[in-house]
């Protein structure tokens, strides 16, 4: 799914609007895309669904893709029966049961559980007699594929579904104005197709956590008495994983009324169950790792920011975050000004990263000056040259110890 982009890669997601009877966009269907130029999905399995979830909720942030509208996500059997988790709340998401899913008792029970949790269910490419009619009592939406289907057959299918008055019906794959006019006259509720817009492919830079670090974290989270003091060091020892946890916490889908400023706070807010769900998907996605050298530089910068903050009167955890995210920007070769808006951190951290302002900005500036041996800039340091040297060596030792844990 990735294209080379420094140590990480580019991630892509397809987005096609869904319109109501007035023509207004009320939702978007999110689709797997393997490349920036892709016009159709190349995978239709759990891997593709996993990638769409990760890309929508972590790489972009749901609000960046759909605003205040709902999104529709294609669900395979693994998600419907609970073999793979859905690590988001139900208020913004409609789950589409793909036409390729064989409907059996396990699927029906799984869909019933999801509906009871508050998820809206849509039946994709619905055809009476396929077995999917067994889910009509649980569904809120039915999607009828009208491309190449004679209008009398479309009307018959619509009439059959209308026997379930709680269901709203969407006509998809509409390409001609005459066809749209006829569908409007039939009374369809929603409309989707090339006549409105072809799927748009959106692209963002991805930072991929270490598989071993994910496995270690998942093990810690699986303990009956998960200790946050054990979880936080595992997360902070991997810059990419820290980035994902912060981004997941601040995602619009989490429903927070405030923004977090440290990994410790993020872990506390998300909770062990939600982080475990994200880690399961990350392991399932089978993405590439950053090199140890790249991790070491980022970890050293973050730790040095933390040590300098103690002398500068700046918040220590937030200083680590500032150093971490500035290093992540280097890892993905993306300007920090473009990275920060996709990770809605506190105003103080954003100002430090993008404008170098405030106490945190001063800490980061000092650390960067030390990295490039800028002696005039170091002259205003609250620490002596020997103190800075000791702090730097301590940061290097800390990062090496953290990496040893990742690579063992």
C-alpha positions as CSV (number, residue, x, y, z in Angstrom):
1,X,0.0,0.0,0.0
2,X,3.0,2.3,0.4
3,X,5.3,4.1,-2.0
4,X,8.8,4.9,-0.9
5,X,9.0,8.1,1.1
6,X,12.2,8.2,3.0
7,X,12.0,5.9,6.0
8,X,8.3,5.5,5.8
9,X,5.8,5.9,2.9
10,X,2.8,7.4,1.4
11,X,-0.7,6.0,2.3
12,X,-3.7,6.5,0.1
13,X,-7.5,6.3,0.6
14,X,-10.3,6.6,-1.8
15,X,-13.3,8.8,-1.0
16,X,-16.6,8.9,-2.9
17,X,-19.5,11.2,-1.8
18,X,-23.1,10.1,-1.1
19,X,-25.9,12.6,-1.8
20,X,-29.4,13.0,-0.5
21,X,-32.5,13.9,-2.5
22,X,-31.5,17.6,-2.4
23,X,-28.1,16.9,-3.8
24,X,-26.3,17.6,-0.6
25,X,-23.3,15.4,0.4
26,X,-24.3,13.5,3.6
27,X,-21.6,10.9,3.8
28,X,-18.5,9.5,2.1
29,X,-17.7,5.9,1.3
30,X,-14.0,5.2,2.1
31,X,-12.2,2.8,-0.2
32,X,-8.8,1.0,-0.3
33,X,-6.3,2.5,-2.7
34,X,-2.8,1.0,-3.2
35,X,-1.3,4.0,-5.0
36,X,-1.9,7.7,-5.6
37,X,-3.0,7.0,-9.2
38,X,-5.2,4.1,-8.4
39,X,-8.8,4.4,-9.6
40,X,-10.1,1.1,-8.1
41,X,-9.3,-1.1,-5.2
42,X,-6.7,-3.9,-5.7
43,X,-7.7,-5.9,-2.6
44,X,-11.1,-6.7,-1.1
45,X,-10.1,-8.6,2.0
46,X,-9.4,-7.9,5.6
47,X,-6.1,-6.4,4.7
48,X,-7.8,-3.7,2.6
49,X,-10.3,-2.9,5.3
50,X,-7.6,-2.7,7.9
51,X,-5.6,-0.3,5.8
52,X,-8.7,1.9,5.3
53,X,-9.3,2.0,9.0
54,X,-5.7,2.9,9.9
55,X,-5.4,5.4,7.1
56,X,-8.7,7.2,7.9
57,X,-8.4,7.3,11.7
58,X,-4.7,7.6,12.2
59,X,-2.8,8.9,9.1
60,X,-5.4,11.5,8.2
61,X,-7.8,11.8,11.1
62,X,-11.4,11.2,10.2
63,X,-12.4,14.9,10.3
64,X,-9.8,15.7,7.7
65,X,-11.5,13.2,5.3
66,X,-15.2,13.5,5.9
67,X,-15.6,16.7,8.1
68,X,-18.8,16.4,10.2
69,X,-20.3,13.7,7.9
70,X,-20.6,10.0,8.3
71,X,-18.3,7.5,6.6
72,X,-19.1,4.1,5.2
73,X,-16.5,1.4,5.6
74,X,-16.6,-2.0,3.9
75,X,-16.6,-4.8,6.4
76,X,-15.3,-8.4,5.8
77,X,-16.2,-11.4,7.8
78,X,-13.3,-11.0,10.2
79,X,-14.6,-7.7,11.4
80,X,-18.2,-8.7,11.5
81,X,-17.7,-11.7,13.7
82,X,-15.2,-10.0,16.0
83,X,-11.9,-11.7,14.9
84,X,-10.5,-8.2,14.2
85,X,-11.6,-5.3,16.4
86,X,-13.2,-2.0,15.4
87,X,-11.3,0.5,17.5
88,X,-13.6,3.5,17.0
89,X,-16.9,4.8,18.3
90,X,-20.1,4.1,16.3
91,X,-21.5,7.6,15.9
92,X,-19.6,8.6,12.7
93,X,-19.3,5.2,11.0
94,X,-21.7,3.0,8.9
95,X,-20.5,-0.6,8.5
96,X,-21.1,-2.0,5.0
97,X,-21.6,-5.8,4.9
98,X,-20.0,-6.7,1.6
99,X,-21.9,-8.8,-0.9
100,X,-19.0,-11.4,-0.8
101,X,-19.7,-12.2,2.9
102,X,-21.4,-15.5,3.4
103,X,-24.3,-15.0,5.8
104,X,-24.4,-17.7,8.5
105,X,-25.3,-17.8,12.2
106,X,-22.0,-16.4,13.3
107,X,-22.2,-13.4,11.0
108,X,-25.8,-12.7,12.0
109,X,-24.8,-12.8,15.7
110,X,-21.8,-10.6,15.1
111,X,-23.8,-8.0,13.2
112,X,-26.4,-8.1,15.9
113,X,-23.7,-7.3,18.5
114,X,-22.4,-4.5,16.4
115,X,-25.9,-3.0,16.0
116,X,-26.5,-3.3,19.7
117,X,-23.3,-1.3,20.2
118,X,-24.8,1.5,18.2
119,X,-23.3,0.9,14.7
120,X,-25.4,1.5,11.7
121,X,-25.4,-1.4,9.3
122,X,-25.6,-1.1,5.5
123,X,-26.0,-4.1,3.1
124,X,-23.8,-3.5,0.1
125,X,-24.9,-4.6,-3.5
126,X,-28.0,-6.1,-2.0
127,X,-29.7,-8.9,-4.0
128,X,-32.7,-10.7,-2.7
129,X,-32.1,-14.5,-2.4
130,X,-28.3,-14.1,-1.7
131,X,-28.8,-14.8,2.0
132,X,-28.2,-11.1,3.0
133,X,-32.0,-10.6,3.4
134,X,-31.5,-12.4,6.8
135,X,-29.8,-9.1,8.0
136,X,-32.6,-6.8,6.9
137,X,-34.0,-6.6,10.4
138,X,-30.6,-5.3,11.7
139,X,-29.8,-3.0,8.8
140,X,-30.4,0.7,8.6
141,X,-29.4,1.1,4.9
142,X,-29.5,-1.0,1.8
143,X,-27.4,-0.2,-1.3
144,X,-28.7,-1.3,-4.7
145,X,-26.3,-1.4,-7.6
146,X,-28.3,0.0,-10.6
147,X,-25.6,0.0,-13.2
148,X,-26.9,-1.9,-16.3
149,X,-30.0,-3.0,-14.4
150,X,-33.3,-2.4,-16.2
151,X,-35.5,0.1,-14.4
152,X,-38.4,-2.4,-13.8
153,X,-36.0,-4.7,-12.0
154,X,-34.6,-1.8,-9.9
155,X,-38.2,-0.8,-9.0
156,X,-39.0,-4.4,-8.0
157,X,-35.9,-4.5,-5.8
158,X,-36.8,-1.2,-4.2
159,X,-40.3,-2.3,-3.5
160,X,-39.1,-5.5,-1.8
161,X,-36.8,-3.5,0.5
162,X,-39.5,-1.0,1.3
163,X,-41.3,-3.8,3.1
164,X,-38.9,-2.9,5.9
165,X,-39.9,0.7,6.7
166,X,-36.9,1.3,9.0
167,X,-34.5,1.0,6.1
168,X,-33.3,3.8,3.9
169,X,-32.2,2.8,0.4
170,X,-29.2,4.1,-1.6
171,X,-28.8,3.7,-5.4
172,X,-25.2,3.3,-6.3
173,X,-23.2,3.3,-9.6
174,X,-25.4,6.0,-11.2
175,X,-23.8,7.3,-14.4
176,X,-26.5,9.0,-16.5
177,X,-28.9,11.9,-15.8
178,X,-31.9,10.2,-17.2
179,X,-31.2,7.3,-14.8
180,X,-30.8,9.6,-11.8
181,X,-34.1,11.3,-12.7
182,X,-35.9,7.9,-12.8
183,X,-34.4,6.8,-9.5
184,X,-35.4,10.1,-7.9
185,X,-39.0,9.5,-9.1
186,X,-38.9,6.0,-7.6
187,X,-38.2,7.5,-4.2
188,X,-34.6,6.4,-3.4
189,X,-33.3,8.1,-0.3
190,X,-29.6,8.5,-1.3
191,X,-27.5,8.4,-4.4
192,X,-23.9,7.6,-5.3
193,X,-22.0,7.3,-8.6
194,X,-19.9,8.8,-11.3
195,X,-22.6,11.2,-12.3
196,X,-21.8,13.1,-9.1
197,X,-18.1,12.3,-8.7
198,X,-15.6,9.6,-9.2
199,X,-13.7,8.4,-6.1
200,X,-11.0,10.9,-5.2
201,X,-7.7,9.4,-4.0
202,X,-6.2,11.3,-1.0
203,X,-2.6,10.9,0.0
204,X,-0.7,11.3,3.3
205,X,2.7,10.4,4.8
206,X,2.7,7.4,7.0
207,X,5.0,6.6,9.9
208,X,5.1,2.8,10.7
209,X,5.8,1.4,14.1
210,X,8.1,-1.5,14.7
211,X,6.5,-4.9,14.6
212,X,8.4,-6.1,17.6
213,X,7.5,-3.0,19.6
214,X,3.9,-3.6,18.7
215,X,4.1,-7.2,19.9
216,X,5.8,-6.2,23.1
217,X,3.1,-3.6,23.7
218,X,0.3,-6.0,22.9
219,X,1.8,-8.5,25.4
220,X,1.9,-5.9,28.2
221,X,-1.6,-4.8,27.4
222,X,-2.9,-8.3,27.5
223,X,-1.9,-8.7,31.2
224,X,-4.9,-8.9,33.6
225,X,-3.5,-6.0,35.7
226,X,-2.1,-3.8,33.0
227,X,0.2,-1.2,34.5
228,X,0.3,2.2,32.8
229,X,3.8,2.7,34.1
230,X,4.8,-0.3,32.1
231,X,2.9,0.7,29.0
232,X,4.1,4.3,28.7
233,X,7.8,3.4,28.3
234,X,7.0,0.9,25.6
235,X,5.1,3.5,23.6
236,X,7.5,6.3,24.1
237,X,10.5,4.1,23.1
238,X,9.1,3.9,19.5
239,X,8.6,7.3,17.8
240,X,6.3,6.0,15.2
241,X,4.1,4.2,17.7
242,X,4.0,7.3,19.9
243,X,2.9,9.3,16.9
244,X,0.1,6.8,16.2
245,X,-1.1,6.8,19.8
246,X,-1.2,10.6,20.0
247,X,-3.0,10.8,16.7
248,X,-5.5,8.1,17.7
249,X,-6.2,9.9,20.9
250,X,-6.7,13.3,19.3
251,X,-8.8,11.8,16.5
252,X,-12.3,13.3,16.1
253,X,-13.6,9.8,16.4
254,X,-12.4,9.6,20.0
255,X,-14.8,12.3,21.2
256,X,-12.4,14.3,23.4
257,X,-13.3,17.8,24.4
258,X,-9.6,18.7,24.9
259,X,-6.3,17.8,23.3
260,X,-3.6,15.7,24.9
261,X,0.0,16.8,25.1
262,X,2.0,13.7,26.1
263,X,2.1,10.0,25.5
264,X,1.3,9.3,29.2
265,X,-1.8,11.3,29.0
266,X,-2.8,9.7,25.7
267,X,-2.4,6.2,27.1
268,X,-4.5,7.2,30.1
269,X,-7.2,8.7,28.0
270,X,-7.4,5.9,25.4
271,X,-7.1,3.1,27.9
272,X,-5.6,-0.4,27.6
273,X,-8.5,-1.8,25.6
274,X,-8.5,0.8,22.9
275,X,-4.7,0.8,22.5
276,X,-4.8,-3.0,22.3
277,X,-7.3,-2.8,19.5
278,X,-5.1,-0.4,17.5
279,X,-2.1,-2.6,18.0
280,X,-4.0,-5.6,16.7
281,X,-4.7,-3.7,13.5
282,X,-1.2,-2.5,13.3
283,X,0.2,-6.0,13.5
284,X,-2.4,-7.2,10.9
285,X,-1.4,-4.4,8.5
286,X,2.2,-5.8,8.2
287,X,3.8,-2.5,7.3
288,X,7.5,-1.6,7.1
289,X,9.7,-0.5,10.0
290,X,12.0,2.5,10.5
291,X,15.7,1.7,10.7
292,X,17.4,1.5,14.1
293,X,19.6,4.5,13.1
294,X,16.6,6.7,12.3
295,X,14.8,5.6,15.5
296,X,17.9,6.4,17.5
297,X,18.2,10.0,16.3
298,X,14.6,10.7,17.0
299,X,14.7,9.1,20.4
300,X,17.8,10.9,21.4
301,X,16.3,14.3,20.4
302,X,13.1,13.6,22.3
303,X,15.0,12.5,25.5
304,X,17.4,15.4,25.3
305,X,14.4,17.9,25.0
306,X,13.1,16.2,28.2
307,X,16.3,16.7,30.0
308,X,16.8,20.3,28.9
309,X,13.2,21.1,29.9
310,X,14.1,20.3,33.6
311,X,16.6,23.1,33.6
312,X,14.4,25.5,31.5
313,X,11.2,25.3,33.6
314,X,9.3,23.7,30.7
315,X,6.8,20.9,31.0
316,X,8.8,17.7,30.8
317,X,6.4,15.3,29.1
318,X,5.4,17.9,26.6
319,X,9.1,18.6,25.8
320,X,9.5,14.9,25.0
321,X,6.5,15.1,22.7
322,X,8.0,18.2,20.9
323,X,11.3,16.5,20.4
324,X,9.6,13.3,19.3
325,X,7.3,15.0,16.7
326,X,10.1,17.1,15.3
327,X,12.1,13.9,14.8
328,X,9.1,12.2,13.2
329,X,8.9,15.1,10.7
330,X,12.5,14.4,9.8
331,X,11.8,10.6,9.5
332,X,9.0,11.2,6.9
333,X,10.7,14.1,5.2
334,X,7.6,16.2,5.7
335,X,7.7,19.9,6.7
336,X,6.6,20.2,10.4
337,X,4.1,22.9,9.3
338,X,2.3,20.3,7.3
339,X,2.6,17.5,9.8
340,X,1.3,19.3,12.9
341,X,-2.2,20.1,11.5
342,X,-2.8,16.4,11.0
343,X,-2.0,15.8,14.7
344,X,-4.1,18.2,16.7
345,X,-1.7,18.7,19.7
346,X,-2.1,21.4,22.3
347,X,-1.5,25.0,21.1
348,X,1.7,25.2,23.1
349,X,3.2,22.2,21.4
350,X,2.0,23.3,18.0
351,X,3.5,26.8,18.5
352,X,6.8,25.3,19.6
353,X,7.0,23.0,16.5
354,X,5.8,25.4,13.9
355,X,7.0,28.8,15.2
356,X,9.6,27.9,17.8
357,X,7.7,30.0,20.4
358,X,7.3,29.6,24.1
359,X,9.4,27.7,26.6
360,X,9.0,24.5,24.6
361,X,10.1,26.2,21.4
362,X,13.2,27.5,23.2
363,X,14.0,23.9,24.4
364,X,13.7,22.5,20.9
365,X,15.8,25.3,19.5
366,X,18.5,24.6,22.0
367,X,18.5,20.9,21.3
368,X,18.7,21.5,17.5
369,X,21.5,24.0,18.1
370,X,23.4,21.3,20.1
371,X,22.8,18.8,17.3
372,X,24.4,21.0,14.7
373,X,27.1,22.4,17.1
374,X,25.8,26.0,16.8
375,X,28.0,27.6,19.4
376,X,26.5,31.2,19.3
377,X,23.0,29.7,19.7
378,X,24.2,27.6,22.7
379,X,25.5,30.7,24.5
380,X,22.0,31.5,25.8
381,X,21.5,28.0,27.2
382,X,20.3,27.7,30.8
383,X,22.8,24.8,31.1
384,X,26.5,24.9,31.0
385,X,28.5,23.2,28.2
386,X,29.4,20.3,30.5
387,X,25.8,19.9,31.6
388,X,24.6,19.8,28.0
389,X,27.3,17.2,27.1
390,X,26.3,15.0,30.0
391,X,22.6,15.4,29.1
392,X,23.3,14.5,25.5
393,X,25.3,11.4,26.5
394,X,22.5,10.4,28.9
395,X,20.0,10.8,26.0
396,X,22.1,8.6,23.7
397,X,22.4,5.9,26.4
398,X,18.7,6.0,27.0
399,X,17.9,5.7,23.3
400,X,20.3,2.8,22.9
401,X,18.7,1.0,25.8
402,X,15.2,1.6,24.3
403,X,16.4,0.3,20.9
404,X,17.9,-2.7,22.5
405,X,14.4,-3.5,23.8
406,X,12.9,-3.0,20.4
407,X,15.4,-5.1,18.5
408,X,15.9,-8.0,21.0
